[in-house]
Amino acid sequence: MVSLSLLVKNVLYIGRNVALVEALLASLTDDNQGVSYHTKHMLSSNEILAVLAESNYHHFITEQYVPDIIVAQVESLFPQLHVTYLNQSKPVNEKIPPLSTKKLISDDVKNALNYINIPIYYKSKDGNIIVCNNSFANHLGLTCDDIIGKHISEVLPPSLQKEIEKIDRKMFNDHQVHLFECQLHDVHGYPREVVFRKELMVDSDIQIGMIFDVSELNEAKRRIEKERIMLRATANISPDLIFFKDLESRFLGCNKQFEKFIGQPERNIIGKTDDQFFELEQASMCQQQDKDVMFNNETYSGEEHLTYVDGERHFIDMRKVPLLDSKGDVQGLIGIGRDITANHRLQKRLKVANAVFENSQENIIVTDQAGIINSANLATCQLTGYKRSELLGSDISILSAEEPNSTLYQRIEEGLENNKQWKGDITYRNKLQEIRFAWLDVYRVELEKGINNRIYSFTDLSQNKNIESKIQYLSKHDPLTGLSNRIALFAKLEDAIHRASFNEIAMAVVLIDINGFKAVNDQYGHDAGDKVLQEIAVRLKNCIFEKDTIARFGDDEFVIIVDGLKNEHEAALVAQRVAEQFEHKFEISGIEASLSATIGISLCPDDGADVDTLLLSAEKAMWRAKLDKKSPYHFYTDQLTEYSSNQLQLETEMKIALQEDQFELYYQPQYDLNKKLIVAMESLLRWNHPTYGVLLPDRFLSLAEESGLLIPIGLKMLNTIAMQAVKWNKANILFGRIAVNLSTSQLEQISFIADIQTILKDTGCSAKDIEFEVSESIFESNNYTIHENLFNIHKLGIAITVDGFGADIPIFHFIEPLGIEKFKITKNYIQGVPGRLVGEAMIKSVMVLARELGIDVVGSGIENAAQEDYLRDQQISSGQGEFQTKPMKVSEATFHLRCHKKK
């Protein structure tokens, strides 16, 4: 590698032919100054980008082959660079590994490696690379063909060669796993911190190498260390006394201010107790406080006298807080003491002033320069609701309605600094946390050099402000019901439409017309009518979530905006809840009135994308409901109304089915085709509907999940499965395990593990007799509860099977921690084999991975004998063998198990 400083040229040369480059450079410049050359063979293509970025080169000449991906990167990143490639013929690699070595690494393993994102390579004892995956090649900016057959020193930077050879020699001697952390440039030329993990294959001299990028991990460690240093520096800057103690009241650490207070450096304080620094009486007081804080797990706050190292007694505002670990157990305490001796001295000087303003009708507060309240008169206490004892010693911010760093604070401070006073409108909070308004005068009074007080004098203006607030409220709310009025409705509806369009989700407008209200008004008077409307508003509020909006649209018409719909069924549920509110009579001043509601629903964007169109569509739907009278609500489209009614009816019937035990479990054997043995019985849910007969899960499970019924149904079925397992065990019937499918909503329940434990305890079922099948897609979830429940299921000893396995990467991280014992290959790969190349290749790669991990593989959806023979050849068990065995009732399943009992 050569870098030349010419009059106008700066050249990077890669190669060994110095004479050639001299000739080329001579053609690029007229200057014949003497130049010295230094050559170096570039080992890694990644280094090219890094070296080019180090200096502003004008020319780049190379006789080494550069992969196309690096050529493209050079053109993109350095468009002004003049490039000369002397050799762009792709090198032909010699495959060095002997035949005996090749046999140790099968083609299936090589294929499976490319499903893994971690860079992996295999090399022989003499350092030649035998196999690598695409991730390793891509990381170096090369292809696998560029790498295989080369010596490791030809593809990695020379700076790493010496250390890697040293580790390799040690590894071949001790046969241990070795880790080596270093810096390696990625394909874009950026330096990354990586860890090489190197180990030997069993009974061979082949080394397996993996590269893990730890740049983010190391950066996180550096950030944590930086934050620790910053926190330590912050504590040392604080003027307060800060210290830490363990459960025995021994000091664990302190800040610089506490060191000055004790008169000892921190190293002499750690491990000692109060009685080694304070008078006996003071030490006993401090240790009693410590016991109360740590034993009761409560914060201590109080003022006390402590003697400084110079013998002077100071008044300290002390606070002690329990120090808790991640489990919430007390491990010690943190103490913060503030020296308020100067404040007490000032309080003595203010006694005369207190006598003057104590009976003043003005609200007056006096603080020190730090904002700590020294005095407050009676008028202030009466206005704010605080007792004098609650105000004294507190920060003035106790009354503030503004954030400490707000512009109001800044204006006050600037006024006091420049003019020693500030005047203006403010808001403040009383003890009830009510926002109130006042006119404030603040004065700064100098007492002595470096010490000043602040006098706050304020006049309450809340009455005037309340009138303004009421006007603002009435402009957006209906004065009778307190609901949003038409003006607010249109604004909120327009916002909801924009939000739905931006988020690409649906929203609904529910128009409600009250039937029979006019008769109440005419017969009992407007007062009774008003009370009925107020009661209607209360009932309608019970039908919506916080995100939804309800408004009074007319005299006896209301509108609900249902925001963020997952599907139209949610809008129908709101309408159904509204209709149910009118099933009970309205009782007003001894008068009973029967009312009903007619409801029209329009959806955005299907029925309109603006305010007027949506309201008009909802009104048309409402009038259709008045004419139809089969249902209290109607969608803008008849088809949607019919579908929604059927779903609601099915949901009602499902609740009855749960109470009347209409759900039944069928069982289907899973076979080991090679051993001809039943390895498990899969449980399949059926609904014995009194009208429609036996319903399969795809007819009702999604509705059960939406309505929240899937949780109780699942627990009831799990209890049935546990009892069946106990029965088969008592009858000495071999069934392996009973497998049951778990849904995402079940795994999201915080109480799920406790429910499982209760069922196992009540039924006497063993955890080893149960197997949970979970969809592979569950492992892509970021829900903490799902992951926690899966780990706890594994801890209980219940087996976990991955259903629909398709070699998706997220599952790999959970295989070992969850002790997954079985993959069930998805039907998509089994259908069409033998003869379908994609399916066969996928099945083979899964089998290679499973054998390496010691995991069983079963297939689902076997439809013919050819598929069964193919899977048996691949050593795959059958699961849900529809071709061989249909789902059976428990009696049939019991008979089937007896007939297939192991001899």
Rosetta blueprint (number, residue, H / E / L):
1 M L
2 V E
3 S E
4 L E
5 S E
6 L L
7 L L
8 V L
9 K L
10 N E
11 V E
12 L E
13 Y E
14 I E
15 G L
16 R L
17 N L
18 V H
19 A H
20 L H
21 V H
22 E H
23 A H
24 L H
25 L H
26 A H
27 S H
28 L H
29 T L
30 D L
31 D L
32 N L
33 Q L
34 G L
35 V L
36 S L
37 Y L
38 H L
39 T L
40 K L
41 H L
42 M L
43 L L
44 S L
45 S L
46 N H
47 E H
48 I H
49 L H
50 A H
51 V H
52 L H
53 A H
54 E H
55 S L
56 N L
57 Y L
58 H L
59 H E
60 F E
61 I E
62 T E
63 E L
64 Q L
65 Y L
66 V L
67 P L
68 D H
69 I H
70 I H
71 V H
72 A H
73 Q H
74 V H
75 E H
76 S H
77 L H
78 F L
79 P L
80 Q L
81 L L
82 H E
83 V E
84 T E
85 Y E
86 L L
87 N L
88 Q L
89 S L
90 K L
91 P L
92 V L
93 N L
94 E L
95 K L
96 I L
97 P L
98 P L
99 L H
100 S H
101 T H
102 K H
103 K H
104 L H
105 I L
106 S L
107 D H
108 D H
109 V H
110 K H
111 N H
112 A H
113 L H
114 N L
115 Y L
116 I L
117 N L
118 I L
119 P L
120 I E
121 Y E
122 Y E
123 K E
124 S L
125 K L
126 D L
127 G L
128 N E
129 I E
130 I E
131 V E
132 C E
133 N L
134 N H
135 S H
136 F H
137 A H
138 N H
139 H H
140 L L
141 G L
142 L L
143 T L
144 C H
145 D H
146 D H
147 I H
148 I L
149 G L
150 K L
151 H E
152 I H
153 S H
154 E H
155 V L
156 L L
157 P L
158 P H
159 S H
160 L H
161 Q H
162 K H
163 E H
164 I H
165 E H
166 K H
167 I H
168 D H
169 R H
170 K H
171 M H
172 F H
173 N H
174 D H
175 H L
176 Q L
177 V L
178 H E
179 L E
180 F E
181 E E
182 C E
183 Q E
184 L E
185 H E
186 D L
187 V L
188 H L
189 G L
190 Y L
191 P E
192 R E
193 E E
194 V E
195 V E
196 F E
197 R E
198 K E
199 E E
200 L E
201 M L
202 V L
203 D L
204 S L
205 D L
206 I L
207 Q E
208 I E
209 G E
210 M E
211 I E
212 F E
213 D E
214 V L
215 S H
216 E H
217 L H
218 N H
219 E H
220 A H
221 K H
222 R H
223 R H
224 I H
225 E H
226 K H
227 E H
228 R H
229 I H
230 M H
231 L H
232 R H
233 A H
234 T H
235 A H
236 N H
237 I H
238 S L
239 P L
240 D L
241 L E
242 I E
243 F E
244 F E
245 K E
246 D L
247 L L
248 E L
249 S L
250 R L
251 F E
252 L E
253 G E
254 C E
255 N L
256 K H
257 Q H
258 F H
259 E H
260 K H
261 F H
262 I H
263 G L
264 Q L
265 P L
266 E H
267 R H
268 N H
269 I H
270 I L
271 G L
272 K L
273 T L
274 D H
275 D H
276 Q H
277 F L
278 F L
279 E L
280 L H
281 E H
282 Q H
283 A H
284 S H
285 M H
286 C H
287 Q H
288 Q H
289 Q H
290 D H
291 K H
292 D H
293 V H
294 M H
295 F H
296 N H
297 N L
298 E L
299 T L
300 Y E
301 S E
302 G E
303 E E
304 E E
305 H E
306 L E
307 T E
308 Y L
309 V L
310 D L
311 G L
312 E L
313 R E
314 H E
315 F E
316 I E
317 D E
318 M E
319 R E
320 K E
321 V E
322 P E
323 L E
324 L E
325 D L
326 S L
327 K L
328 G L
329 D L
330 V E
331 Q E
332 G E
333 L E
334 I E
335 G E
336 I E
337 G E
338 R E
339 D E
340 I L
341 T H
342 A H
343 N H
344 H H
345 R H
346 L H
347 Q H
348 K H
349 R H
350 L L
351 K H
352 V H
353 A H
354 N H
355 A H
356 V H
357 F H
358 E L
359 N L
360 S L
361 Q L
362 E L
363 N E
364 I E
365 I E
366 V E
367 T E
368 D E
369 Q L
370 A L
371 G L
372 I E
373 I E
374 N E
375 S E
376 A E
377 N L
378 L H
379 A H
380 T H
381 C H
382 Q H
383 L H
384 T H
385 G L
386 Y L
387 K L
388 R H
389 S H
390 E H
391 L H
392 L L
393 G L
394 S L
395 D E
396 I H
397 S H
398 I H
399 L H
400 S E
401 A L
402 E L
403 E L
404 P L
405 N L
406 S L
407 T H
408 L H
409 Y H
410 Q H
411 R H
412 I H
413 E H
414 E H
415 G H
416 L H
417 E H
418 N H
419 N H
420 K L
421 Q E
422 W E
423 K E
424 G E
425 D E
426 I E
427 T E
428 Y E
429 R E
430 N L
431 K L
432 L L
433 Q L
434 E L
435 I E
436 R E
437 F E
438 A E
439 W E
440 L E
441 D E
442 V E
443 Y E
444 R E
445 V E
446 E E
447 L E
448 E E
449 K L
450 G L
451 I E
452 N E
453 N E
454 R E
455 I E
456 Y E
457 S E
458 F E
459 T E
460 D E
461 L L
462 S H
463 Q H
464 N H
465 K H
466 N H
467 I H
468 E H
469 S H
470 K H
471 I H
472 Q H
473 Y H
474 L H
475 S H
476 K H
477 H E
478 D L
479 P L
480 L L
481 T L
482 G L
483 L L
484 S E
485 N L
486 R H
487 I H
488 A H
489 L H
490 F H
491 A H
492 K H
493 L H
494 E H
495 D H
496 A H
497 I H
498 H H
499 R H
500 A H
501 S H
502 F H
503 N H
504 E L
505 I L
506 A E
507 M E
508 A E
509 V E
510 V E
511 L E
512 I E
513 D E
514 I E
515 N E
516 G L
517 F H
518 K H
519 A H
520 V H
521 N H
522 D H
523 Q H
524 Y H
525 G L
526 H H
527 D H
528 A H
529 G H
530 D H
531 K H
532 V H
533 L H
534 Q H
535 E H
536 I H
537 A H
538 V H
539 R H
540 L H
541 K H
542 N L
543 C L
544 I L
545 F L
546 E L
547 K L
548 D L
549 T E
550 I E
551 A E
552 R E
553 F L
554 G L
555 D L
556 D L
557 E E
558 F E
559 V E
560 I E
561 I E
562 V E
563 D E
564 G E
565 L E
566 K L
567 N L
568 E H
569 H H
570 E H
571 A H
572 A H
573 L H
574 V H
575 A H
576 Q H
577 R H
578 V H
579 A H
580 E H
581 Q H
582 F L
583 E L
584 H L
585 K L
586 F E
587 E E
588 I E
589 S L
590 G L
591 I E
592 E E
593 A E
594 S L
595 L L
596 S E
597 A E
598 T E
599 I E
600 G E
601 I E
602 S E
603 L E
604 C E
605 P L
606 D L
607 D L
608 G L
609 A L
610 D L
611 V H
612 D H
613 T H
614 L H
615 L H
616 L H
617 S H
618 A H
619 E H
620 K H
621 A H
622 M H
623 W H
624 R H
625 A H
626 K H
627 L H
628 D H
629 K L
630 K L
631 S L
632 P L
633 Y E
634 H E
635 F E
636 Y L
637 T L
638 D H
639 Q H
640 L H
641 T H
642 E H
643 Y H
644 S H
645 S H
646 N H
647 Q H
648 L H
649 Q H
650 L H
651 E H
652 T H
653 E H
654 M H
655 K H
656 I H
657 A H
658 L H
659 Q H
660 E L
661 D L
662 Q L
663 F E
664 E E
665 L E
666 Y E
667 Y E
668 Q E
669 P E
670 Q E
671 Y E
672 D E
673 L L
674 N L
675 K L
676 K L
677 L E
678 I E
679 V E
680 A E
681 M E
682 E E
683 S E
684 L E
685 L E
686 R E
687 W E
688 N E
689 H E
690 P L
691 T L
692 Y L
693 G E
694 V E
695 L E
696 L L
697 P H
698 D H
699 R H
700 F L
701 L H
702 S H
703 L H
704 A H
705 E H
706 E H
707 S H
708 G L
709 L L
710 L H
711 I H
712 P H
713 I H
714 G H
715 L H
716 K H
717 M H
718 L H
719 N H
720 T H
721 I H
722 A H
723 M H
724 Q H
725 A H
726 V H
727 K H
728 W H
729 N H
730 K H
731 A L
732 N L
733 I L
734 L L
735 F L
736 G L
737 R L
738 I E
739 A E
740 V E
741 N E
742 L E
743 S L
744 T H
745 S H
746 Q H
747 L H
748 E L
749 Q L
750 I L
751 S L
752 F H
753 I H
754 A H
755 D H
756 I H
757 Q H
758 T H
759 I H
760 L H
761 K H
762 D H
763 T H
764 G L
765 C L
766 S L
767 A H
768 K H
769 D H
770 I E
771 E E
772 F E
773 E E
774 V E
775 S E
776 E H
777 S H
778 I H
779 F H
780 E H
781 S L
782 N L
783 N L
784 Y H
785 T H
786 I H
787 H H
788 E H
789 N H
790 L H
791 F H
792 N H
793 I H
794 H H
795 K H
796 L H
797 G L
798 I L
799 A E
800 I E
801 T E
802 V E
803 D E
804 G E
805 F E
806 G L
807 A L
808 D L
809 I H
810 P H
811 I H
812 F H
813 H H
814 F H
815 I H
816 E L
817 P L
818 L L
819 G L
820 I L
821 E L
822 K E
823 F E
824 K E
825 I E
826 T L
827 K H
828 N H
829 Y H
830 I H
831 Q L
832 G L
833 V L
834 P L
835 G L
836 R L
837 L H
838 V H
839 G H
840 E H
841 A H
842 M H
843 I H
844 K H
845 S H
846 V H
847 M H
848 V H
849 L H
850 A H
851 R H
852 E H
853 L H
854 G L
855 I L
856 D E
857 V E
858 V E
859 G E
860 S E
861 G L
862 I L
863 E L
864 N L
865 A H
866 A H
867 Q H
868 E H
869 D H
870 Y H
871 L H
872 R H
873 D H
874 Q L
875 Q L
876 I L
877 S E
878 S E
879 G E
880 Q L
881 G L
882 E L
883 F L
884 Q L
885 T L
886 K L
887 P L
888 M E
889 K L
890 V H
891 S H
892 E H
893 A H
894 T H
895 F H
896 H H
897 L H
898 R H
899 C H
900 H L
901 K L
902 K L
903 K L
